[in-house]
Amino acid sequence: MGELFANIEVNKSPRWRKLLSLSVISFVVHALFFAALIYVPILRDAFHIINDVKVAEYVDEDYEKTQIRGAVMVDVRQ
């Protein structure tokens, strides 16, 4: 049985190579994402809209069936 596993090396490749390549790939993907946010107007506008909606405040009132008025006001000022 010992001869069967005599030439097998567990973890023969160093880990730092795999971690370095994953780190470089992650850096490139994040750099492309941030460059797209800066240079692609549609993405930039989408994130501005998300930020505007994030800071919006909503009114929470009880519903009255007979009263019709504009009760919902959204303030999008920053």
N, C-alpha and C positions, 0 to 999 in steps of 0.2 A: 504494500500500500504506500510506503514511503517513496518508492520510485515514481509513482503516478504524479505526485506533486513536487518533484525535485526541481523542475525547471520553471515553475510558476512563480512569478514575482507579483506580490500584491502592492498596488499603488506605485508602480514603477515610474510613472511620469510625475514630475513635481507639481504641486498644487499652485505655486505662484504663477505659472504660465497661464493656467486656466483662469485664475482670478484676475490677472493682468488683462487678458483679452476681454473678459466680461466687463471690467472697469472701463476699458477703452470704448467698447461698444456702447455702454451706458452713457458715457460722456458725449459721444457723437450723437446719439439719439436725443439727449436732452438739449444739446446745442442746436440741433436742427429744429426742435420744438420751439425753443425760445426765439430763434431766428424767424421762424414762421409767424410767431406772435407779433414780432416787430414789423416784418416786411409784408405780410399778407393782410390787406385791409379787412377782408371778411372776418378773419379770425380775431383781429384786433377789435372790430366792432362788436363781435359776439361776446367777447370778454367784458367790454364796456357795458353792454346791456345786462350781462349777468351781475356786474357790480352794482348797477342802478337798481335792479330788482332786489338785491341782497339788502340794501339799506332802506328799502321802502317800508312804510308802516301801514298796517291795515286796520280798519275800524271793525270792532266786534260789538254789534248791537243785537238786541232781541228783534225778531221779525214781527212786524205788525201788519196784518193782512189788509186793513182798510187804508192805511196811510201810504201814499205813493209819493216818493221824493228821491232825490239823488243822495242817498245816504253813504254811498261808497266813494271815498275820495282817496286817491293815491298821490302822495307827495314824493316826487322824484328829484327834488332839489338836493344838492350835496352840501 
